[in-house]
Amino acid sequence: RACDLAPGHPNARASLAAALGLAGDVAGAEAIMADITARLGTATLSPYVRAVVALRCGHPDDALALLDEGIARRDPSMMLLWTDPCFVGLRDDPRWPRLLGRLSGPAATD
């Protein structure tokens, strides 16, 4: 319904892609993401949003790379990473603590 109400809004389409990926329609999810990328490029969607879709499509390496990009680009959505249940599947990955460490930045010194 959101895609019908906002047909040109890439986040509505990406949300549909995430839902399709979670439901097992990886081909459908990837087709939507390819369409968004072809029309608008990769900079339009947050790396965080793209990581959600990647993980729901079964691509944890891609998701981690996108989250790393989100940290580098200072994507404000990255602050949700600590508690977002979308990324529970990554929490056992040995790269996860390092990623969170990069998110928190260097430790303060007195």
ROVEX-569347 format. One record per atom (N, C-alpha, C): atom name; residue number from 1; chain; x, y, z. Coordinates in steps of 0.02 Angstrom, whole numbers. Layout:
BEGIN
{site 'CA' NUM 'A' {X Y Z}} ...
end
This chain:
BEGIN
{site 'N' 1 'A' {41 -60 0}} {site 'CA' 1 'A' {0 0 0}} {site 'C' 1 'A' {44 63 0}} {site 'N' 2 'A' {98 62 39}} {site 'CA' 2 'A' {143 120 41}} {site 'C' 2 'A' {172 133 -28}} {site 'N' 3 'A' {188 81 -65}} {site 'CA' 3 'A' {216 91 -132}} {site 'C' 3 'A' {165 123 -179}} {site 'N' 4 'A' {101 106 -169}} {site 'CA' 4 'A' {48 137 -209}} {site 'C' 4 'A' {39 211 -191}} {site 'N' 5 'A' {45 227 -127}} {site 'CA' 5 'A' {36 296 -104}} {site 'C' 5 'A' {96 340 -121}} {site 'N' 6 'A' {155 310 -124}} {site 'CA' 6 'A' {216 348 -139}} {site 'C' 6 'A' {256 309 -191}} {site 'N' 7 'A' {232 306 -253}} {site 'CA' 7 'A' {263 263 -303}} {site 'C' 7 'A' {336 279 -319}} {site 'N' 8 'A' {357 340 -310}} {site 'CA' 8 'A' {425 359 -326}} {site 'C' 8 'A' {471 359 -265}} {site 'N' 9 'A' {446 340 -208}} {site 'CA' 9 'A' {486 343 -146}} {site 'C' 9 'A' {529 280 -140}} {site 'N' 10 'A' {595 286 -143}} {site 'CA' 10 'A' {637 226 -142}} {site 'C' 10 'A' {635 188 -75}} {site 'N' 11 'A' {623 223 -20}} {site 'CA' 11 'A' {620 187 44}} {site 'C' 11 'A' {558 142 49}} {site 'N' 12 'A' {503 163 19}} {site 'CA' 12 'A' {444 120 17}} {site 'C' 12 'A' {458 57 -22}} {site 'N' 13 'A' {492 65 -79}} {site 'CA' 13 'A' {509 7 -120}} {site 'C' 13 'A' {560 -37 -85}} {site 'N' 14 'A' {608 -7 -50}} {site 'CA' 14 'A' {658 -47 -14}} {site 'C' 14 'A' {626 -85 44}} {site 'N' 15 'A' {577 -55 75}} {site 'CA' 15 'A' {540 -90 129}} {site 'C' 15 'A' {504 -151 101}} {site 'N' 16 'A' {475 -143 42}} {site 'CA' 16 'A' {443 -200 9}} {site 'C' 16 'A' {495 -253 -7}} {site 'N' 17 'A' {553 -233 -31}} {site 'CA' 17 'A' {607 -280 -47}} {site 'C' 17 'A' {628 -318 16}} {site 'N' 18 'A' {634 -283 73}} {site 'CA' 18 'A' {652 -316 136}} {site 'C' 18 'A' {600 -367 156}} {site 'N' 19 'A' {537 -349 148}} {site 'CA' 19 'A' {483 -396 166}} {site 'C' 19 'A' {484 -457 120}} {site 'N' 20 'A' {495 -446 56}} {site 'CA' 20 'A' {498 -502 9}} {site 'C' 20 'A' {557 -548 25}} {site 'N' 21 'A' {614 -519 40}} {site 'CA' 21 'A' {673 -559 58}} {site 'C' 21 'A' {660 -601 120}} {site 'N' 22 'A' {629 -571 170}} {site 'CA' 22 'A' {613 -607 231}} {site 'C' 22 'A' {563 -663 218}} {site 'N' 23 'A' {518 -652 171}} {site 'CA' 23 'A' {468 -703 153}} {site 'C' 23 'A' {496 -757 107}} {site 'N' 24 'A' {558 -749 86}} {site 'CA' 24 'A' {590 -800 44}} {site 'C' 24 'A' {590 -784 -30}} {site 'N' 25 'A' {561 -728 -51}} {site 'CA' 25 'A' {562 -708 -121}} {site 'C' 25 'A' {623 -665 -134}} {site 'N' 26 'A' {681 -697 -132}} {site 'CA' 26 'A' {744 -661 -140}} {site 'C' 26 'A' {748 -631 -210}} {site 'N' 27 'A' {726 -667 -260}} {site 'CA' 27 'A' {729 -641 -329}} {site 'C' 27 'A' {686 -578 -335}} {site 'N' 28 'A' {628 -578 -305}} {site 'CA' 28 'A' {585 -518 -307}} {site 'C' 28 'A' {617 -460 -271}} {site 'N' 29 'A' {647 -473 -213}} {site 'CA' 29 'A' {680 -420 -174}} {site 'C' 29 'A' {739 -392 -213}} {site 'N' 30 'A' {779 -435 -242}} {site 'CA' 30 'A' {837 -412 -280}} {site 'C' 30 'A' {817 -374 -343}} {site 'N' 31 'A' {761 -393 -374}} {site 'CA' 31 'A' {737 -357 -433}} {site 'C' 31 'A' {716 -286 -413}} {site 'N' 32 'A' {683 -278 -358}} {site 'CA' 32 'A' {664 -211 -335}} {site 'C' 32 'A' {726 -169 -321}} {site 'N' 33 'A' {775 -198 -286}} {site 'CA' 33 'A' {835 -160 -270}} {site 'C' 33 'A' {874 -143 -334}} {site 'N' 34 'A' {876 -188 -382}} {site 'CA' 34 'A' {909 -174 -445}} {site 'C' 34 'A' {874 -117 -482}} {site 'N' 35 'A' {809 -116 -479}} {site 'CA' 35 'A' {770 -62 -511}} {site 'C' 35 'A' {785 5 -478}} {site 'N' 36 'A' {785 6 -412}} {site 'CA' 36 'A' {801 68 -375}} {site 'C' 36 'A' {871 93 -394}} {site 'N' 37 'A' {918 47 -395}} {site 'CA' 37 'A' {988 65 -411}} {site 'C' 37 'A' {994 90 -483}} {site 'N' 38 'A' {960 57 -529}} {site 'CA' 38 'A' {963 77 -599}} {site 'C' 38 'A' {933 147 -609}} {site 'N' 39 'A' {880 162 -573}} {site 'CA' 39 'A' {847 226 -581}} {site 'C' 39 'A' {880 283 -542}} {site 'N' 40 'A' {905 267 -482}} {site 'CA' 40 'A' {926 320 -436}} {site 'C' 40 'A' {998 314 -412}} {site 'N' 41 'A' {1032 260 -428}} {site 'CA' 41 'A' {1100 249 -403}} {site 'C' 41 'A' {1099 221 -333}} {site 'N' 42 'A' {1158 211 -305}} {site 'CA' 42 'A' {1163 181 -238}} {site 'C' 42 'A' {1162 232 -183}} {site 'N' 43 'A' {1175 296 -198}} {site 'CA' 43 'A' {1180 347 -146}} {site 'C' 43 'A' {1111 369 -120}} {site 'N' 44 'A' {1058 352 -156}} {site 'CA' 44 'A' {992 374 -136}} {site 'C' 44 'A' {968 340 -73}} {site 'N' 45 'A' {980 275 -68}} {site 'CA' 45 'A' {959 238 -9}} {site 'C' 45 'A' {1016 234 42}} {site 'N' 46 'A' {997 239 103}} {site 'CA' 46 'A' {1045 232 158}} {site 'C' 46 'A' {1079 164 154}} {site 'N' 47 'A' {1144 160 168}} {site 'CA' 47 'A' {1177 95 172}} {site 'C' 47 'A' {1143 50 225}} {site 'N' 48 'A' {1117 81 276}} {site 'CA' 48 'A' {1082 44 329}} {site 'C' 48 'A' {1021 8 301}} {site 'N' 49 'A' {981 43 261}} {site 'CA' 49 'A' {921 13 231}} {site 'C' 49 'A' {942 -42 183}} {site 'N' 50 'A' {994 -29 143}} {site 'CA' 50 'A' {1018 -79 96}} {site 'C' 50 'A' {1044 -140 133}} {site 'N' 51 'A' {1074 -130 193}} {site 'CA' 51 'A' {1099 -186 233}} {site 'C' 51 'A' {1042 -229 259}} {site 'N' 52 'A' {988 -198 279}} {site 'CA' 52 'A' {929 -236 302}} {site 'C' 52 'A' {905 -282 246}} {site 'N' 53 'A' {899 -254 186}} {site 'CA' 53 'A' {876 -295 129}} {site 'C' 53 'A' {926 -350 114}} {site 'N' 54 'A' {990 -335 114}} {site 'CA' 54 'A' {1041 -385 100}} {site 'C' 54 'A' {1037 -443 149}} {site 'N' 55 'A' {1032 -426 213}} {site 'CA' 55 'A' {1029 -479 263}} {site 'C' 55 'A' {966 -521 256}} {site 'N' 56 'A' {910 -489 243}} {site 'CA' 56 'A' {847 -526 234}} {site 'C' 56 'A' {847 -568 171}} {site 'N' 57 'A' {892 -553 125}} {site 'CA' 57 'A' {898 -594 65}} {site 'C' 57 'A' {952 -648 73}} {site 'N' 58 'A' {980 -652 133}} {site 'CA' 58 'A' {1029 -705 146}} {site 'C' 58 'A' {1100 -688 127}} {site 'N' 59 'A' {1117 -623 126}} {site 'CA' 59 'A' {1183 -601 107}} {site 'C' 59 'A' {1218 -565 165}} {site 'N' 60 'A' {1239 -601 216}} {site 'CA' 60 'A' {1268 -568 275}} {site 'C' 60 'A' {1333 -531 260}} {site 'N' 61 'A' {1374 -555 214}} {site 'CA' 61 'A' {1436 -520 198}} {site 'C' 61 'A' {1421 -452 166}} {site 'N' 62 'A' {1371 -451 122}} {site 'CA' 62 'A' {1351 -388 92}} {site 'C' 62 'A' {1322 -341 145}} {site 'N' 63 'A' {1282 -368 190}} {site 'CA' 63 'A' {1253 -327 243}} {site 'C' 63 'A' {1307 -295 286}} {site 'N' 64 'A' {1357 -334 305}} {site 'CA' 64 'A' {1412 -307 346}} {site 'C' 64 'A' {1451 -254 308}} {site 'N' 65 'A' {1463 -265 244}} {site 'CA' 65 'A' {1499 -215 204}} {site 'C' 65 'A' {1458 -150 199}} {site 'N' 66 'A' {1393 -156 192}} {site 'CA' 66 'A' {1351 -96 189}} {site 'C' 66 'A' {1348 -60 256}} {site 'N' 67 'A' {1347 -97 310}} {site 'CA' 67 'A' {1349 -65 376}} {site 'C' 67 'A' {1415 -29 386}} {site 'N' 68 'A' {1469 -59 363}} {site 'CA' 68 'A' {1534 -27 366}} {site 'C' 68 'A' {1533 38 325}} {site 'N' 69 'A' {1502 36 268}} {site 'CA' 69 'A' {1494 96 227}} {site 'C' 69 'A' {1453 149 264}} {site 'N' 70 'A' {1401 126 298}} {site 'CA' 70 'A' {1359 172 337}} {site 'C' 70 'A' {1397 208 391}} {site 'N' 71 'A' {1443 173 423}} {site 'CA' 71 'A' {1485 204 474}} {site 'C' 71 'A' {1531 256 441}} {site 'N' 72 'A' {1562 237 386}} {site 'CA' 72 'A' {1607 282 351}} {site 'C' 72 'A' {1571 345 326}} {site 'N' 73 'A' {1509 337 304}} {site 'CA' 73 'A' {1470 394 279}} {site 'C' 73 'A' {1434 432 334}} {site 'N' 74 'A' {1441 408 396}} {site 'CA' 74 'A' {1407 439 453}} {site 'C' 74 'A' {1331 441 443}} {site 'N' 75 'A' {1305 385 420}} {site 'CA' 75 'A' {1233 377 410}} {site 'C' 75 'A' {1199 381 478}} {site 'N' 76 'A' {1154 429 489}} {site 'CA' 76 'A' {1121 435 554}} {site 'C' 76 'A' {1083 372 575}} {site 'N' 77 'A' {1060 333 528}} {site 'CA' 77 'A' {1023 272 545}} {site 'C' 77 'A' {1067 221 582}} {site 'N' 78 'A' {1132 228 576}} {site 'CA' 78 'A' {1177 181 608}} {site 'C' 78 'A' {1169 180 684}} {site 'N' 79 'A' {1143 233 713}} {site 'CA' 79 'A' {1132 234 785}} {site 'C' 79 'A' {1081 182 807}} {site 'N' 80 'A' {1040 158 762}} {site 'CA' 80 'A' {991 107 777}} {site 'C' 80 'A' {1022 37 780}} {site 'N' 81 'A' {1082 31 756}} {site 'CA' 81 'A' {1115 -34 749}} {site 'C' 81 'A' {1119 -73 815}} {site 'N' 82 'A' {1129 -37 869}} {site 'CA' 82 'A' {1137 -70 934}} {site 'C' 82 'A' {1076 -111 954}} {site 'N' 83 'A' {1017 -89 934}} {site 'CA' 83 'A' {956 -122 959}} {site 'C' 83 'A' {910 -148 904}} {site 'N' 84 'A' {925 -135 842}} {site 'CA' 84 'A' {881 -155 787}} {site 'C' 84 'A' {878 -231 781}} {site 'N' 85 'A' {818 -260 789}} {site 'CA' 85 'A' {812 -333 784}} {site 'C' 85 'A' {824 -360 714}} {site 'N' 86 'A' {826 -317 664}} {site 'CA' 86 'A' {841 -340 596}} {site 'C' 86 'A' {909 -373 591}} {site 'N' 87 'A' {955 -354 636}} {site 'CA' 87 'A' {1024 -378 631}} {site 'C' 87 'A' {1041 -431 682}} {site 'N' 88 'A' {992 -461 713}} {site 'CA' 88 'A' {1005 -515 762}} {site 'C' 88 'A' {1046 -571 729}} {site 'N' 89 'A' {1033 -584 667}} {site 'CA' 89 'A' {1069 -637 631}} {site 'C' 89 'A' {1144 -624 623}} {site 'N' 90 'A' {1166 -564 635}} {site 'CA' 90 'A' {1237 -548 629}} {site 'C' 90 'A' {1273 -548 696}} {site 'N' 91 'A' {1238 -551 750}} {site 'CA' 91 'A' {1269 -541 815}} {site 'C' 91 'A' {1318 -596 836}} {site 'N' 92 'A' {1313 -655 805}} {site 'CA' 92 'A' {1361 -709 819}} {site 'C' 92 'A' {1421 -707 771}} {site 'N' 93 'A' {1419 -663 723}} {site 'CA' 93 'A' {1474 -657 675}} {site 'C' 93 'A' {1533 -622 711}} {site 'N' 94 'A' {1594 -648 703}} {site 'CA' 94 'A' {1651 -617 737}} {site 'C' 94 'A' {1665 -546 715}} {site 'N' 95 'A' {1638 -525 658}} {site 'CA' 95 'A' {1649 -457 634}} {site 'C' 95 'A' {1602 -407 668}} {site 'N' 96 'A' {1549 -432 699}} {site 'CA' 96 'A' {1498 -389 730}} {site 'C' 96 'A' {1527 -344 785}} {site 'N' 97 'A' {1564 -371 834}} {site 'CA' 97 'A' {1591 -327 887}} {site 'C' 97 'A' {1638 -273 859}} {site 'N' 98 'A' {1677 -291 809}} {site 'CA' 98 'A' {1722 -241 779}} {site 'C' 98 'A' {1682 -185 745}} {site 'N' 99 'A' {1628 -204 713}} {site 'CA' 99 'A' {1585 -155 680}} {site 'C' 99 'A' {1555 -108 733}} {site 'N' 100 'A' {1529 -135 786}} {site 'CA' 100 'A' {1501 -93 840}} {site 'C' 100 'A' {1556 -50 871}} {site 'N' 101 'A' {1616 -76 876}} {site 'CA' 101 'A' {1671 -37 903}} {site 'C' 101 'A' {1686 23 859}} {site 'N' 102 'A' {1682 14 794}} {site 'CA' 102 'A' {1693 70 748}} {site 'C' 102 'A' {1637 121 754}} {site 'N' 103 'A' {1577 97 768}} {site 'CA' 103 'A' {1520 141 774}} {site 'C' 103 'A' {1526 186 835}} {site 'N' 104 'A' {1552 158 889}} {site 'CA' 104 'A' {1557 198 950}} {site 'C' 104 'A' {1615 247 948}} {site 'N' 105 'A' {1661 236 903}} {site 'CA' 105 'A' {1717 282 896}} {site 'C' 105 'A' {1772 270 947}} {site 'N' 106 'A' {1822 311 945}} {site 'CA' 106 'A' {1878 302 992}} {site 'C' 106 'A' {1856 318 1064}} {site 'N' 107 'A' {1887 283 1109}} {site 'CA' 107 'A' {1871 294 1181}} {site 'C' 107 'A' {1896 362 1203}} {site 'N' 108 'A' {1858 392 1246}} {site 'CA' 108 'A' {1877 458 1272}} {site 'C' 108 'A' {1935 449 1320}} {site 'N' 109 'A' {1980 496 1320}} {site 'CA' 109 'A' {2037 494 1367}} {site 'C' 109 'A' {2033 554 1413}} {site 'N' 110 'A' {2056 546 1472}} {site 'CA' 110 'A' {2056 602 1521}} {site 'C' 110 'A' {2121 640 1519}} 
end
